[in-house]
Amino acid sequence: MDVVVVYETHFGQTRDVASEIAAGAKDAGATTTVVSVDEATAEVVNAADLLIVGAPTQVLGMSRPWSRGLAHPQEVGTHGDIADGVREWLVGLPAVGAGRRAAAFDTKLPSALAGSAARGVAHGLRQHGFTIIGHPDHFIVEDAEGPLREGERERARAWGAELAGAVAAELRAPIAGGEQP
Ligand SMILES: Cc1cc2nc3c(=O)[nH]c(=O)nc-3n(C[C@H](O)[C@H](O)[C@H](O)COP(=O)(O)O)c2cc1C
């Protein structure tokens, strides 16, 4: 079973979570690919039995060109835009047929009022025909540039294993069912 984890990152935190999720999926027996949103072509996505997409929460949801710019003032100035993130990638994602599975996660600050990118990611994936498995999960950063809160890496790894294990069991189920008299 192939698991593809796609991430957007500005300070490396969501990438680290993506790597831990993939490590967990591998623990569960999956073949894994971790790619940044810039590298996540339709071909890469189509190879996935389970697609897991993660984004940093910015201004309560998925980042926008101007909020990404705020994360990189040295490169683009305080009013500069950075064109592409998960929000834009989702718009360009080709629709998929029934039965394709996906999951969404985000990184975010430890506040109940901090919003969530994962909800928007899950919504975008659903709009393209994916079935979302599990609940969108959130991984907490202590500050905008990190680090991840203690224990979040381990939680991400366990989440990856759980998702991959669930999908592997679903993929096996029709075969087992077919063997019933
Ligand atoms: C411009 C900007 C806006 C942000 N807005 C939020 C927010 O509304 N809620 C939140 O939880 N975190 C917010 N953050 C913190 C990000 O979630 C944090 O930088 C991110 O999780 C780090 O992940 P990354 O290194 O993968 O980019 C913001 C960060 C930036 C740079």
The ligand as an SDF file (V2000), in Angstrom:
LIG
                    3D

 31 33  0  0  0  0  0  0  0  0999 V2000
    1.6320   35.0700    9.0810 C   0  0  0  0  0  0  0  0  0  0  0  0
    1.3470   33.9860   10.0570 C   0  0  0  0  0  0  0  0  0  0  0  0
    0.0630   33.8350   10.5850 C   0  0  0  0  0  0  0  0  0  0  0  0
   -0.2050   32.8320   11.5080 C   0  0  0  0  0  0  0  0  0  0  0  0
   -1.4930   32.6840   11.9750 N   0  0  0  0  0  0  0  0  0  0  0  0
   -1.7840   31.6390   12.8090 C   0  0  0  0  0  0  0  0  0  0  0  0
   -3.1220   31.4170   13.2430 C   0  0  0  0  0  0  0  0  0  0  0  0
   -4.0650   32.1240   12.8910 O   0  0  0  0  0  0  0  0  0  0  0  0
   -3.3490   30.3530   14.0490 N   0  0  0  0  0  0  0  0  0  0  0  0
   -2.3400   29.5280   14.4630 C   0  0  0  0  0  0  0  0  0  0  0  0
   -2.6150   28.5810   15.1730 O   0  0  0  0  0  0  0  0  0  0  0  0
   -1.0640   29.7210   14.0680 N   0  0  0  0  0  0  0  0  0  0  0  0
   -0.7640   30.7550   13.2500 C   0  0  0  0  0  0  0  0  0  0  0  0
    0.5180   30.9480   12.8390 N   0  0  0  0  0  0  0  0  0  0  0  0
    1.5630   30.0280   13.3170 C   0  0  0  0  0  0  0  0  0  0  0  0
    1.7300   28.8910   12.3000 C   0  0  0  0  0  0  0  0  0  0  0  0
    0.7200   27.9500   12.4750 O   0  0  0  0  0  0  0  0  0  0  0  0
    3.1100   28.2790   12.4610 C   0  0  0  0  0  0  0  0  0  0  0  0
    4.0390   29.2130   11.9610 O   0  0  0  0  0  0  0  0  0  0  0  0
    3.2100   26.9640   11.6960 C   0  0  0  0  0  0  0  0  0  0  0  0
    2.4670   25.9640   12.3360 O   0  0  0  0  0  0  0  0  0  0  0  0
    4.6400   26.5230   11.5530 C   0  0  0  0  0  0  0  0  0  0  0  0
    4.6580   25.5140   10.6190 O   0  0  0  0  0  0  0  0  0  0  0  0
    5.6490   25.5730    9.3730 P   0  0  0  0  0  0  0  0  0  0  0  0
    7.0320   25.6610    9.9150 O   0  0  0  0  0  0  0  0  0  0  0  0
    5.4260   24.2720    8.6750 O   0  0  0  0  0  0  0  0  0  0  0  0
    5.3020   26.7460    8.5090 O   0  0  0  0  0  0  0  0  0  0  0  0
    0.8180   31.9580   11.9340 C   0  0  0  0  0  0  0  0  0  0  0  0
    2.1040   32.1100   11.4030 C   0  0  0  0  0  0  0  0  0  0  0  0
    2.3670   33.0960   10.4800 C   0  0  0  0  0  0  0  0  0  0  0  0
    3.7610   33.2300    9.9370 C   0  0  0  0  0  0  0  0  0  0  0  0
  1  2  1  0
  2  3  1  0
  2 30  2  0
  3  4  2  0
  4  5  1  0
  4 28  1  0
  5  6  2  0
  6  7  1  0
  6 13  1  0
  7  8  2  0
  7  9  1  0
  9 10  1  0
 10 11  2  0
 10 12  1  0
 12 13  2  0
 13 14  1  0
 14 15  1  0
 14 28  1  0
 15 16  1  0
 16 17  1  0
 16 18  1  0
 18 19  1  0
 18 20  1  0
 20 21  1  0
 20 22  1  0
 22 23  1  0
 23 24  1  0
 24 25  2  0
 24 26  1  0
 24 27  1  0
 28 29  2  0
 29 30  1  0
 30 31  1  0
M  END
$$$$
